[in-house]
Amino acid sequence: MSETNNVLADLQAKIGEELGVSDWAEMTQERISTFADVTEDHQFIHIDAEKSKMFTPFGGTIAHGFLTLSMLSRFAETGLPSVQGAKMGMNYGLNKVRFLSPVPSGAKIRGRFTLTSAEEKNPGQLLLCHTITVEIDGGTKPAAVADWLSLIFI
């Protein structure tokens, strides 16, 4: 059996398992404001605390959904084990992205990783799908859930 087949068999045995949980990351207003500047998304719910308190049910500013989503790479660094024998991995895309709860400025969030599929894409390449749940510390429902695809080179 080739190295790729061995790695694939090991991964397929873990389908449905939670493989890891990241460290918490604080969603600071500075992070939110910087993201607003980079993406040119200056909607008041992200950058104006007083207006957000007056006109929204959030009680203050909230993170952009896409900022929350962009934290997946950071979460993978601390929460997702490396694939044995991998030379490198690449982001391959996302499926079924849902933003379920706003992330308030100052909240802590983290990611939970569950392996949902593993297949050989090309010789020496594995396509993995993890369902990622972004939790809010003290929250009752997740901030976001997405199926994250990654291409692993063996």
C-alpha positions in Angstrom: 0.0 0.0 0.0 1.4 3.5 -0.9 2.0 6.2 1.7 -1.0 8.1 0.3 -3.2 5.1 0.6 -2.0 4.5 4.2 -2.7 8.1 5.2 -6.1 8.0 3.4 -7.1 4.8 5.2 -6.1 6.3 8.6 -8.1 9.5 7.9 -11.2 7.6 6.6 -11.2 5.7 9.9 -11.6 9.0 11.7 -14.6 10.3 9.7 -17.2 11.6 12.0 -14.7 12.2 14.9 -14.0 15.6 16.4 -10.3 15.9 15.7 -9.5 19.1 17.7 -10.6 22.3 19.4 -8.6 25.5 19.0 -7.5 28.0 21.6 -9.8 30.9 22.3 -9.2 34.1 20.3 -10.5 37.5 21.4 -12.5 39.4 18.8 -11.2 42.9 19.7 -12.6 46.1 18.4 -9.2 46.8 16.9 -9.4 43.5 14.9 -12.9 44.4 13.7 -12.0 47.9 12.7 -8.8 46.8 10.9 -10.9 44.2 9.0 -13.4 47.0 8.1 -10.6 49.1 6.7 -9.0 46.2 4.7 -12.3 45.1 3.2 -13.9 48.6 3.0 -16.9 47.4 4.9 -17.6 50.2 7.3 -21.2 49.4 8.1 -21.9 51.0 11.5 -22.8 47.7 13.2 -19.0 47.0 13.0 -17.4 50.3 13.8 -19.8 52.6 15.7 -20.5 51.3 19.2 -22.9 54.2 20.2 -25.0 53.9 17.0 -25.0 50.1 17.3 -26.3 50.4 20.9 -29.1 52.7 19.8 -30.2 51.0 16.6 -29.5 47.3 16.9 -30.4 44.5 19.2 -26.7 43.7 19.7 -25.8 46.1 22.4 -22.7 47.2 20.7 -20.5 46.5 17.7 -20.2 43.0 16.2 -17.6 41.3 14.0 -18.1 40.9 10.3 -19.3 37.3 9.4 -16.3 37.1 7.0 -13.9 38.2 9.7 -15.2 35.3 11.9 -14.8 33.0 8.9 -11.2 34.3 8.3 -10.3 33.1 11.7 -10.5 29.5 10.6 -6.8 29.4 9.6 -5.8 30.6 13.0 -8.0 28.0 14.7 -6.5 25.3 12.5 -3.0 26.2 13.8 -3.9 25.5 17.4 -6.8 23.0 17.0 -6.3 20.8 14.1 -3.7 18.0 14.1 -1.3 17.8 11.2 -1.8 15.0 8.6 0.9 12.5 9.0 3.3 12.6 6.0 1.8 15.9 4.6 4.3 18.1 2.7 1.8 21.0 2.6 -1.9 21.8 2.7 -4.0 24.4 0.8 -7.4 25.9 1.4 -9.7 24.4 -1.3 -12.9 26.2 -0.4 -16.0 26.2 1.8 -19.4 24.6 1.6 -22.6 25.3 3.6 -21.4 28.4 5.4 -23.9 29.7 7.9 -23.6 32.6 10.4 -25.9 31.7 13.3 -25.1 34.2 16.0 -23.3 37.6 15.9 -19.9 37.9 17.6 -19.8 40.9 19.8 -16.7 43.0 20.1 -14.7 41.7 23.0 -16.0 38.1 22.8 -13.8 35.1 22.7 -14.3 32.5 19.9 -12.8 29.2 19.0 -13.1 26.5 16.4 -14.1 22.8 16.7 -13.0 20.5 13.9 -14.9 17.3 12.8 -13.6 15.3 9.9 -16.5 14.6 7.5 -14.8 13.2 4.4 -11.4 12.2 3.0 -10.7 11.1 -0.6 -7.9 11.0 -3.0 -8.2 13.9 -5.4 -5.1 13.1 -7.6 -2.1 10.9 -7.0 -0.4 12.2 -3.8 -3.3 14.6 -3.1 -6.0 14.2 -0.5 -9.2 16.3 -0.4 -10.4 16.6 3.2 -13.6 18.1 4.5 -13.9 19.3 8.1 -17.1 20.7 9.6 -16.0 23.7 11.6 -18.1 25.0 14.4 -17.1 28.5 15.7 -18.2 28.8 19.3 -18.6 32.0 21.3 -17.4 31.8 24.9 -20.5 31.8 27.1 -22.8 31.7 24.0 -25.8 29.4 23.6 -25.4 28.8 19.9 -22.4 28.9 17.5 -21.3 32.0 15.7 -20.8 30.0 12.5 -20.8 26.5 11.0 -19.1 25.6 7.7 -17.7 22.7 5.8 -14.1 23.6 5.0 -12.2 21.8 2.2 -8.5 21.4 2.2 -6.1 19.8 -0.3 -3.3 17.9 1.3 -0.1 17.0 -0.6 1.5 13.7 0.6 
